[in-house]
Amino acid sequence: MTGASSEARGTRRREPPWWDHQRHPLVALRRTVDRVLQERIARGHGQRVFDLGCGDRPYEPLIRSRGYAYVGCDLDGGADLVMTPGRRLDAADGAAAGVVSFQVLEHVWDLDWYLGECRRLLEPGGWLLLSTHGVWPYHPHPTDFRRWTRDGLRAELESRGLEIVAFRGLLGPLAWTTQIRALGFRHVLLAIPVVRLITPLVIWLMNVRIAVEEMVTPDAIREENASIYVALCRRRESDRGEHDR
């Protein structure tokens, strides 16, 4: 993996074209992350934000634009800090003003370790911005263990000493049923010679349909039946939580 190709993948995740088969969840997540950083989190002055499971670092520019120093953490050697499941990251307690985790939690088996590290790294009053799946097809990277309901994810976070400040669902059931079909159609079309040439057009049409479906879906339905949940949390000091280490 070259730095240039990784940067290009990160850019495409932030700004996917209309023929991208994951355009709507990616755009919804990027807009929500940007809005939370702009409206809910004070500007930084060089404090560190740790991205636990950073991958291609798609949100690094958004975090740096708010005045924070970005630290990418992942399982491979291309990250600023290498993560080893079950072990403490090579960073001091309270080293971070913020921690971010985007579409990682479903791939983590040991939630006590992972969410415990999120909390340990946060300075007093520090913030965690986390997203993960409610409804989505199986996608190992390298593994895929679970999905959440709104109540289930809130309970996982609150029981580990994290106070929820804001919580939002992205992509309601009308849209995510079409989104799942788009993933399936793409898989089938790409496997057929010649026919595969129409794949971008088919995905474009389905993305238009998803956009309309999201427009007509009531917020209350989306919040309870989302494809992606986004939570902004603060480190709670009054109660360490039964899972803290």
Contacts in CASP RR format, 6 or more apart in sequence:
PFRMAT RR
TARGET T0000
AUTHOR 0000-0000-0000
METHOD contacts of the structure
MODEL  1
MTGASSEARGTRRREPPWWDHQRHPLVALRRTVDRVLQERIARGHGQRVF
DLGCGDRPYEPLIRSRGYAYVGCDLDGGADLVMTPGRRLDAADGAAAGVV
SFQVLEHVWDLDWYLGECRRLLEPGGWLLLSTHGVWPYHPHPTDFRRWTR
DGLRAELESRGLEIVAFRGLLGPLAWTTQIRALGFRHVLLAIPVVRLITP
LVIWLMNVRIAVEEMVTPDAIREENASIYVALCRRRESDRGEHDR
1 78 0 8 1.000
6 55 0 8 1.000
6 56 0 8 1.000
6 57 0 8 1.000
7 56 0 8 1.000
7 57 0 8 1.000
9 56 0 8 1.000
9 58 0 8 1.000
10 56 0 8 1.000
10 57 0 8 1.000
10 58 0 8 1.000
11 58 0 8 1.000
12 20 0 8 1.000
13 26 0 8 1.000
13 30 0 8 1.000
13 56 0 8 1.000
13 58 0 8 1.000
14 26 0 8 1.000
14 30 0 8 1.000
14 58 0 8 1.000
14 59 0 8 1.000
14 61 0 8 1.000
14 62 0 8 1.000
15 30 0 8 1.000
16 22 0 8 1.000
16 23 0 8 1.000
16 26 0 8 1.000
16 27 0 8 1.000
17 23 0 8 1.000
18 203 0 8 1.000
18 204 0 8 1.000
18 207 0 8 1.000
18 208 0 8 1.000
19 199 0 8 1.000
19 200 0 8 1.000
19 201 0 8 1.000
19 203 0 8 1.000
19 204 0 8 1.000
19 207 0 8 1.000
20 26 0 8 1.000
20 203 0 8 1.000
20 207 0 8 1.000
21 182 0 8 1.000
21 183 0 8 1.000
21 186 0 8 1.000
21 203 0 8 1.000
22 179 0 8 1.000
22 183 0 8 1.000
23 207 0 8 1.000
23 210 0 8 1.000
24 171 0 8 1.000
24 175 0 8 1.000
24 179 0 8 1.000
24 207 0 8 1.000
24 210 0 8 1.000
24 211 0 8 1.000
24 214 0 8 1.000
25 170 0 8 1.000
25 171 0 8 1.000
25 179 0 8 1.000
25 227 0 8 1.000
25 228 0 8 1.000
28 170 0 8 1.000
28 171 0 8 1.000
28 214 0 8 1.000
28 228 0 8 1.000
29 102 0 8 1.000
29 103 0 8 1.000
29 131 0 8 1.000
29 170 0 8 1.000
29 228 0 8 1.000
29 230 0 8 1.000
30 58 0 8 1.000
30 59 0 8 1.000
30 62 0 8 1.000
32 131 0 8 1.000
32 168 0 8 1.000
32 170 0 8 1.000
32 230 0 8 1.000
33 59 0 8 1.000
33 62 0 8 1.000
33 100 0 8 1.000
33 102 0 8 1.000
33 129 0 8 1.000
33 131 0 8 1.000
33 230 0 8 1.000
34 62 0 8 1.000
36 129 0 8 1.000
36 166 0 8 1.000
36 230 0 8 1.000
36 232 0 8 1.000
37 62 0 8 1.000
37 63 0 8 1.000
37 66 0 8 1.000
37 129 0 8 1.000
38 66 0 8 1.000
40 165 0 8 1.000
40 166 0 8 1.000
40 232 0 8 1.000
41 66 0 8 1.000
41 127 0 8 1.000
41 129 0 8 1.000
41 232 0 8 1.000
43 66 0 8 1.000
43 67 0 8 1.000
44 66 0 8 1.000
44 67 0 8 1.000
44 68 0 8 1.000
44 97 0 8 1.000
45 67 0 8 1.000
46 67 0 8 1.000
46 68 0 8 1.000
46 69 0 8 1.000
47 68 0 8 1.000
47 69 0 8 1.000
47 96 0 8 1.000
47 97 0 8 1.000
47 98 0 8 1.000
48 68 0 8 1.000
48 69 0 8 1.000
48 70 0 8 1.000
48 71 0 8 1.000
48 95 0 8 1.000
48 96 0 8 1.000
48 97 0 8 1.000
48 98 0 8 1.000
49 63 0 8 1.000
49 68 0 8 1.000
49 69 0 8 1.000
49 70 0 8 1.000
49 71 0 8 1.000
49 96 0 8 1.000
49 97 0 8 1.000
49 98 0 8 1.000
49 99 0 8 1.000
49 100 0 8 1.000
50 71 0 8 1.000
50 72 0 8 1.000
50 73 0 8 1.000
50 81 0 8 1.000
50 89 0 8 1.000
50 91 0 8 1.000
50 95 0 8 1.000
50 96 0 8 1.000
50 98 0 8 1.000
50 99 0 8 1.000
50 100 0 8 1.000
50 121 0 8 1.000
51 57 0 8 1.000
51 59 0 8 1.000
51 60 0 8 1.000
51 63 0 8 1.000
51 70 0 8 1.000
51 71 0 8 1.000
51 72 0 8 1.000
51 73 0 8 1.000
51 99 0 8 1.000
51 100 0 8 1.000
51 101 0 8 1.000
51 102 0 8 1.000
52 73 0 8 1.000
52 83 0 8 1.000
52 89 0 8 1.000
52 99 0 8 1.000
52 100 0 8 1.000
52 101 0 8 1.000
52 104 0 8 1.000
52 114 0 8 1.000
52 117 0 8 1.000
52 118 0 8 1.000
53 72 0 8 1.000
53 73 0 8 1.000
53 74 0 8 1.000
53 75 0 8 1.000
53 79 0 8 1.000
53 83 0 8 1.000
53 101 0 8 1.000
53 102 0 8 1.000
53 104 0 8 1.000
54 60 0 8 1.000
54 72 0 8 1.000
54 73 0 8 1.000
54 74 0 8 1.000
54 79 0 8 1.000
55 74 0 8 1.000
55 79 0 8 1.000
57 70 0 8 1.000
57 72 0 8 1.000
58 102 0 8 1.000
59 100 0 8 1.000
59 102 0 8 1.000
60 70 0 8 1.000
60 72 0 8 1.000
63 70 0 8 1.000
63 100 0 8 1.000
64 70 0 8 1.000
68 97 0 8 1.000
68 98 0 8 1.000
71 80 0 8 1.000
71 81 0 8 1.000
71 91 0 8 1.000
71 96 0 8 1.000
72 79 0 8 1.000
72 80 0 8 1.000
72 81 0 8 1.000
73 79 0 8 1.000
73 80 0 8 1.000
73 81 0 8 1.000
73 82 0 8 1.000
73 83 0 8 1.000
73 89 0 8 1.000
74 82 0 8 1.000
74 83 0 8 1.000
75 82 0 8 1.000
75 83 0 8 1.000
75 84 0 8 1.000
75 85 0 8 1.000
76 82 0 8 1.000
81 89 0 8 1.000
81 90 0 8 1.000
81 91 0 8 1.000
82 90 0 8 1.000
83 89 0 8 1.000
85 108 0 8 1.000
85 109 0 8 1.000
85 110 0 8 1.000
85 113 0 8 1.000
86 110 0 8 1.000
86 113 0 8 1.000
88 117 0 8 1.000
88 120 0 8 1.000
89 117 0 8 1.000
89 121 0 8 1.000
91 121 0 8 1.000
93 120 0 8 1.000
93 121 0 8 1.000
94 120 0 8 1.000
94 121 0 8 1.000
94 122 0 8 1.000
94 123 0 8 1.000
94 124 0 8 1.000
95 121 0 8 1.000
95 123 0 8 1.000
96 121 0 8 1.000
96 122 0 8 1.000
96 123 0 8 1.000
96 126 0 8 1.000
97 122 0 8 1.000
97 123 0 8 1.000
97 126 0 8 1.000
97 127 0 8 1.000
98 121 0 8 1.000
98 122 0 8 1.000
98 123 0 8 1.000
98 126 0 8 1.000
98 127 0 8 1.000
98 128 0 8 1.000
98 129 0 8 1.000
99 118 0 8 1.000
99 121 0 8 1.000
99 122 0 8 1.000
99 127 0 8 1.000
99 128 0 8 1.000
99 129 0 8 1.000
100 128 0 8 1.000
100 129 0 8 1.000
100 130 0 8 1.000
101 118 0 8 1.000
101 128 0 8 1.000
101 129 0 8 1.000
101 130 0 8 1.000
101 131 0 8 1.000
101 132 0 8 1.000
102 130 0 8 1.000
102 131 0 8 1.000
103 131 0 8 1.000
103 132 0 8 1.000
103 133 0 8 1.000
103 228 0 8 1.000
104 114 0 8 1.000
104 132 0 8 1.000
105 111 0 8 1.000
105 114 0 8 1.000
105 130 0 8 1.000
105 132 0 8 1.000
105 148 0 8 1.000
106 132 0 8 1.000
106 133 0 8 1.000
106 136 0 8 1.000
106 144 0 8 1.000
106 145 0 8 1.000
106 146 0 8 1.000
106 147 0 8 1.000
106 148 0 8 1.000
107 140 0 8 1.000
107 141 0 8 1.000
107 142 0 8 1.000
107 143 0 8 1.000
107 144 0 8 1.000
107 145 0 8 1.000
108 114 0 8 1.000
108 145 0 8 1.000
109 143 0 8 1.000
109 145 0 8 1.000
111 156 0 8 1.000
111 160 0 8 1.000
111 243 0 8 1.000
112 160 0 8 1.000
112 243 0 8 1.000
112 245 0 8 1.000
115 156 0 8 1.000
115 157 0 8 1.000
115 160 0 8 1.000
115 162 0 8 1.000
115 243 0 8 1.000
116 160 0 8 1.000
116 243 0 8 1.000
116 244 0 8 1.000
116 245 0 8 1.000
118 128 0 8 1.000
118 130 0 8 1.000
118 162 0 8 1.000
119 128 0 8 1.000
119 160 0 8 1.000
119 161 0 8 1.000
119 162 0 8 1.000
119 235 0 8 1.000
119 244 0 8 1.000
120 245 0 8 1.000
122 128 0 8 1.000
122 235 0 8 1.000
123 235 0 8 1.000
124 235 0 8 1.000
124 237 0 8 1.000
125 234 0 8 1.000
125 235 0 8 1.000
125 237 0 8 1.000
126 234 0 8 1.000
126 235 0 8 1.000
127 165 0 8 1.000
127 232 0 8 1.000
127 233 0 8 1.000
127 234 0 8 1.000
127 235 0 8 1.000
128 157 0 8 1.000
128 162 0 8 1.000
128 231 0 8 1.000
128 232 0 8 1.000
128 233 0 8 1.000
128 234 0 8 1.000
128 235 0 8 1.000
129 230 0 8 1.000
129 231 0 8 1.000
129 232 0 8 1.000
129 233 0 8 1.000
130 157 0 8 1.000
130 230 0 8 1.000
130 231 0 8 1.000
130 233 0 8 1.000
131 228 0 8 1.000
131 229 0 8 1.000
131 230 0 8 1.000
131 231 0 8 1.000
132 148 0 8 1.000
132 153 0 8 1.000
132 228 0 8 1.000
132 229 0 8 1.000
133 147 0 8 1.000
133 148 0 8 1.000
133 227 0 8 1.000
133 228 0 8 1.000
133 229 0 8 1.000
134 147 0 8 1.000
134 148 0 8 1.000
134 149 0 8 1.000
134 153 0 8 1.000
134 226 0 8 1.000
134 227 0 8 1.000
134 228 0 8 1.000
134 229 0 8 1.000
135 147 0 8 1.000
135 173 0 8 1.000
135 176 0 8 1.000
135 180 0 8 1.000
135 225 0 8 1.000
135 226 0 8 1.000
135 227 0 8 1.000
136 147 0 8 1.000
136 176 0 8 1.000
136 180 0 8 1.000
136 227 0 8 1.000
136 228 0 8 1.000
137 180 0 8 1.000
137 183 0 8 1.000
138 144 0 8 1.000
148 156 0 8 1.000
148 229 0 8 1.000
150 167 0 8 1.000
150 169 0 8 1.000
150 223 0 8 1.000
150 224 0 8 1.000
150 226 0 8 1.000
150 229 0 8 1.000
153 229 0 8 1.000
153 231 0 8 1.000
154 164 0 8 1.000
154 167 0 8 1.000
154 231 0 8 1.000
157 164 0 8 1.000
157 231 0 8 1.000
157 233 0 8 1.000
158 164 0 8 1.000
159 241 0 8 1.000
159 242 0 8 1.000
159 243 0 8 1.000
160 241 0 8 1.000
160 243 0 8 1.000
160 244 0 8 1.000
161 235 0 8 1.000
161 236 0 8 1.000
161 239 0 8 1.000
161 240 0 8 1.000
161 241 0 8 1.000
161 244 0 8 1.000
162 233 0 8 1.000
162 234 0 8 1.000
162 235 0 8 1.000
162 236 0 8 1.000
163 233 0 8 1.000
163 234 0 8 1.000
163 235 0 8 1.000
163 236 0 8 1.000
164 231 0 8 1.000
164 232 0 8 1.000
164 233 0 8 1.000
165 232 0 8 1.000
165 233 0 8 1.000
165 234 0 8 1.000
166 231 0 8 1.000
166 232 0 8 1.000
167 229 0 8 1.000
167 230 0 8 1.000
167 231 0 8 1.000
167 232 0 8 1.000
168 223 0 8 1.000
168 229 0 8 1.000
168 230 0 8 1.000
168 231 0 8 1.000
169 222 0 8 1.000
169 223 0 8 1.000
169 226 0 8 1.000
169 228 0 8 1.000
169 229 0 8 1.000
169 230 0 8 1.000
170 222 0 8 1.000
170 226 0 8 1.000
170 227 0 8 1.000
170 228 0 8 1.000
170 229 0 8 1.000
170 230 0 8 1.000
171 179 0 8 1.000
171 210 0 8 1.000
171 214 0 8 1.000
171 222 0 8 1.000
171 226 0 8 1.000
171 227 0 8 1.000
171 228 0 8 1.000
172 213 0 8 1.000
172 214 0 8 1.000
172 217 0 8 1.000
172 221 0 8 1.000
172 222 0 8 1.000
172 225 0 8 1.000
172 226 0 8 1.000
172 227 0 8 1.000
173 217 0 8 1.000
173 221 0 8 1.000
173 222 0 8 1.000
173 225 0 8 1.000
174 213 0 8 1.000
174 214 0 8 1.000
174 216 0 8 1.000
174 217 0 8 1.000
175 210 0 8 1.000
175 213 0 8 1.000
175 214 0 8 1.000
175 217 0 8 1.000
175 227 0 8 1.000
176 226 0 8 1.000
176 227 0 8 1.000
178 206 0 8 1.000
178 209 0 8 1.000
178 210 0 8 1.000
178 213 0 8 1.000
179 206 0 8 1.000
179 210 0 8 1.000
179 227 0 8 1.000
181 206 0 8 1.000
182 202 0 8 1.000
182 203 0 8 1.000
182 206 0 8 1.000
182 207 0 8 1.000
182 210 0 8 1.000
185 202 0 8 1.000
185 203 0 8 1.000
185 206 0 8 1.000
186 199 0 8 1.000
186 202 0 8 1.000
186 203 0 8 1.000
189 195 0 8 1.000
189 196 0 8 1.000
189 198 0 8 1.000
189 199 0 8 1.000
189 202 0 8 1.000
190 196 0 8 1.000
190 199 0 8 1.000
214 222 0 8 1.000
END
